C-alpha cells in the first residue's frame, strides 16, 4: 500500500526544481521517529484567520472542483494545506500564500463587493486568473505555490490515489498493443 509520504515524493518530482519549499521538505524527510507524519493530527499552529481559511477552502475547490470524481474539499485538501504550512513551512514560506489570499480578498471586495469565499464560482475563477497572470500583488508567486499545495494534497489523498488515479504497485504484464481506448485511468506508482 502506498503512503502519503511516498505519494508526495512522486508529486514533488513532477514539479522539479520549482517545487514549493514546504512540499520539498516534507517529501524529503526521512521516516525517523522524530519526524512528524505528514497527514496525521491537527496543524501545530493556526496559519489562517477564519476568513483566510474560508477563502483558501473555496479556492482549493476551484483548482480541483468536484466533477465525476470528488474535488479538493472532499479529499481534505484544505486541512492538508494548513498542515503543510503549519508544520513544514518556515514563516517566510507562508508569506506568498497569506499575501496572495489577502490580495484576492481585497480584489473580490473591490470588484464584487463580497468576500472571496462568498463570490460565485465564476468570480473566484476570475480572481484566480488574475493571480495566475500576476495581475494581483504577489499573484504569480501565490498562484504557483497554492496550485502545488492543492495538487499535492489531492493526489496524495486516498481519494486522489484511489478514485482519480489507479495505484498499481506492480503493473503486471507488458502489452505493447494495448488499445488506448481501454485505458480507464492514469496509473501511478
N, C-alpha and C positions, 0 to 999 in steps of 0.2 A: 504494500500500500504506500502511496506517495504521501509525504508530509508537507506541511506548508513551507518549511524552510527549503526543501528540495525544489518545490514548485517555484518559489520565489527566486531561487538561483537561476532557473530557466528563464523566467520573465526578465530578470535583470540582464541576462546575456543578450536578450532581444534589444535592449536599449543601448548596449555597448558603453562607450566612453561618456555618453551624455546622461548616464543614469543619475537620478536624484540621489544625493549622498545618503540619506537615511535608508533607502532601499538597498543600496550597495553595502552599507554597514550590516544591516540585518541579514542579508543573503550571505555575506562573507563570514559571519560569526560562526564559530565552532559550536559543537554540541556539548561543550563542557557544562558541568552542573551549575556554574555561577553565571552562565549566560541565560537571560530570560527567554522563554519560549515566545515566539513572535505573536501568536494569536491568543494566548491564554490570559485571562483576567482583565480587569479594567486598566485604563491608562494610569500611569504613576502620577501624572499631574493633569489638570484640566487645561487643554490647549486653547479651546474656543470659548467665546462668550455664547450664551444661548442663541443669539441672533446669528452669529457666525456659524454655529453648528447647524442651525436650520438651513442656512444658505448652502453650506457645504454639502449637506444631505441632498437638497434639491438639485444642485449642480452635478453631483455624482450620478444621479439618476438620468440626467440629460446626456452625460457622456456615455453611459451604458444603460439605455432605457429597457423597460420590460417589453419584450416582443413575444415570440413564441417560446422564449426561454426567460427565466426570471432576470430582473435587472439588478443594478448595483445595490439598491436598498435591501432587496430580498437576500442578496449574497452577503450582507453585513459589511459592505464597503465603508460606510461612514465610520463605523467602530474601528475598522482596520486603519483608516487614515488617522484617526485620533490616536490610536495606539502607536502607530509608527512615529508620529510627530512627538508624542509624549516620551516614548521610551528609546527611540533610535535617532532622533534628530537633536542636533545642537540648537541652542537658541537662535543662532544666525540662520540655520536651515529653515526655521519656521517663518522667517520674515517674509519671503516672497508669497507664501500661502496666505498668511494673515493680511498682508498688504493688498494682495490681489482680491481677496474676499471683500475687504473694506472698499476697494475701488469699484468693484462690481455693485456692491450695495449702494454706494453713493450715486453711481450712474443710473441704477434702477430707480432710485428716489427722484433723480433729476428728470429722467425721460418718461417714467411710467407712474410716478407719484405713489409707488407701492414698494414694499420691501422686496428684495430679490427672491426671497423664499416664497413670497406670495405672488410673484409675477407668473404670467402664463408660461407654458412650455415654449411657445414661440418667442416670447420676450427673453426668457432665460437662454435660449439658443442664440438670440441676437447678442446678448451680453457676453456669452462665451466666445462668440465670433469676434467681438471687439477685443476681448482679452487675447485671443489666439493671434490676431493680426497686430498686436502691440499698440492698439488704439486706446488703451487704458493705462494709467500709471502702473508699472510693474506687470503689465498684462501678459507679455510674451513669456517672461520667466515664470509667472504664476501658472499660466496655462500648461506649459510643458511639464512642470513638476506635478501639478494637480492631475493631469492626464495620466502620468506614470503611476501615481498613487492609486488612482481609480482602476487602471488596468491590472496593476499588480494585486490589488485587493480582490478584484473579481476573479482573475484567473488563478489565484492561489486558494480560493474558497472552495468548499465542497461543491457548491452549485456550479462554479466555473469549471472545475475539473470534471465533474460527472455529467452535467447537463449540457454545457456549451461545447465542451471538448470530450474526447473519449480517451481515458488513460489505459494504455496497454503496456505493461512492464516488459513484456516480450511480444513483439508484434506478430510472431508466428511465421508462417512460410512466406517466401518471396514469390510473387506472381507478377511478372513484368507486363502481362497482358490484361491486368485487372481493369475493367471498364470504369472510367471516371464517373459515369452516371450512377454507379452503385455505391459511391463513397457517401456515407451519411454524415460524418463529422470529420473535422480536422483532428488528427491524432497528436498526442503529446507524450513525451517520455521523460 
